[in-house]
Amino acid sequence: MRIIISPAKKMNVDTDSLPWRDLPAFLPKTEEILRKLRALSAQELQKLWKCNDQLAALNIERLEHMDLRRQLTPAILSYEGIQYQYMAPSVFTYEELDYVQEHLRIISGFYGILKPFDGVTPYRLEMQAKLSLCNAKDLYNYWNSIIASTLFSETNCIINLASKEYSQCISKYLTDDIRYITCTFGQQINGKIIEKGTMCKMARGEMVRYMAENQVSNPEQLKAFDRLNYHYSEQHSDPENYVFLYEK
């Protein structure tokens, strides 16, 4: 079983808390992306990143000094988004860290796929960014089936806790022998299940923490998740979509 999650835009450097263990599996492809980014003008980069002047300046400076092999941070400690705050990996036990290293995978537009203890450096590049390189019109085409094939070689059961922007890197290439379960965290409003961005991110992070704390090894165990006022809804779920409803 493998759990997939999205990265986060906000990143930090932490070379003291825990050591990184491995370089990312597809570092040569990342180096190719880096060369392409460095060849773009400041205006082209800001358009690609869709950010303000301050963030553009920060990330241009990062590009200029980026070293993909030194002064790295374990991926799970590098991302700072809401999902990661609720996952709270900095307070995981060693047993929980071992669990996520085996089961958790982060999908990235820059690195492709990451294990929690792969060493990374701060970058800005969303999977949906319109970056063409190596005869590929965008990053989806650049990574193609590589990310999915890597996951499929490790497991035949995937728990999807990623946003659609990233999960489509996997779902597009599913085969009949792969069980793919998406967890939906929503509220029932006017008869429809509605997901709200921030709350959904919180719940995804909390679900990873729940799985690590309970050493979950079977998808059926997910149905007992009851944190942040979410509860599994048998009525709204099916074998490919586990729905958790928010109840105050």
PyMOL commands that set and color helices and strands:
alter all, ss='L'
color gray80, all
select helices_A, chain A and resi 27-38+42-49+53-65+75-78+82-87+89-91+94-103+139-143+146-154+164-171+197-213+219-224
alter helices_A, ss='H'
color red, helices_A
select strands_A, chain A and resi 2-5+73-74+104-108+112-114+119-120+157-160+179-189+192-194+230-232+241-246
alter strands_A, ss='S'
color yellow, strands_A
deselect
rebuild
show_as cartoon
